[in-house]
Amino acid sequence: MAGSRDYIIKRLISLPVAVFLTVTVVFFLFNVLPGDAAQIILGRAGAGNPYLLEENRKWLGLDRPVYVRYVEWVSGLLRGDLGVSLISKEPVTHLISRTFPTTMVLTVSAALLALAVGLPTGIIAGLKRGSKYDLLASTIAVLVAATPSFWLGLMLILVFSVWFRILPSGGFTLSILFSNPAEGVARLVLPSITLSSWMMANVSRITRSSILEELNQDYVMTAKSKGLPNRIVVSKHVLRNALIPITTVSALQIVWTVGGSVITESVFRVYGMGNALLNAVYSRDFPVVQGCILVIVITIVIINFVTDLMYRYLDPRIRLQ
């Protein structure tokens, strides 16, 4: 118990350090990339005027050294102030609070869909190794894992929105979900399938592999030799031990899903934080980029922390040092 408590304390201390180092690297990397927010804001008409460009840089605060802007950003971060968007002049905290819930609804729905389909598919494929079902499930999983999500999203729009007109092509928002739940869910279906596809395929594959590995262990032969029904052996022994690698892969896939929402939101016009981040990158809106990445990093770190804690529950043999 003491070892677990010490581990949790160390992990809790390391969480803010990991977040701070990550966003610091992003801050300096983003400031050395080519492109000028002042020039983008002015457009072609004002970009040819050096005086106007310089005045706009001063107005945006981009004329100051990078280290000065970094110190100001860190001091604001400690106060809970993430700055103001260079384009819309909206406080970044307001923008994130408005768009982050939408991204979380999409991410959680995609993760639940991937687990709901990937886990049973992988379990059945592992228990029926060599069958036609196993061959079909494994083939589909490989094809889906190799398919780019943006291409899959476009194909889903083409089939279900353009050809058959069954589902909307996008435009999901929380306001639509609350005002008209049926319409909101309909707009959420295609982006959720697209975002969950890669995770679904990988969870299915690792679940199948874990089940097959556990079925070959000596304790399974021992349990069967004692006369235990196959259902009991699988449910109480095989599945529990197979959950360790499945949990690891699932957590990594959820982390990827959080980052992958950027492309999916852009394809389906989902007005979430991923879409806001992508637009901010195009327009060189430094405060919005830094704020969105900060929230994404915090989310990923929390997911990894929860995954570490789940290991001890799933397998008491693991000693967290």
Secondary structure by P-SEA (a helix, b strand, c coil): caaaaaaaaaaaaaaaaaaaaaaaaaaaaaaaccccaaaaaacccccccaaaaaaaaaaacccccaaaaaaaaaaaaaaccccccccccccaaaaaaacaaaaaaaaaaaaaaaaacaaaaaaaaaaacccaaaaaaaaaaaaaaaccaaaaaaaaaaaccccccccccccccaaaaaacaaaaaaaaaaaaaaaaaaaaaaaaaaaaaaaaaaaacaaaaaaaaacccaaaaaacccccccaaaaaaaaaaaaaaaaaaaaaaaaaaccccaaaaaaaaaaacaaaaaaaaaaaaaaaaaaaaaaaaaaccccccccccc
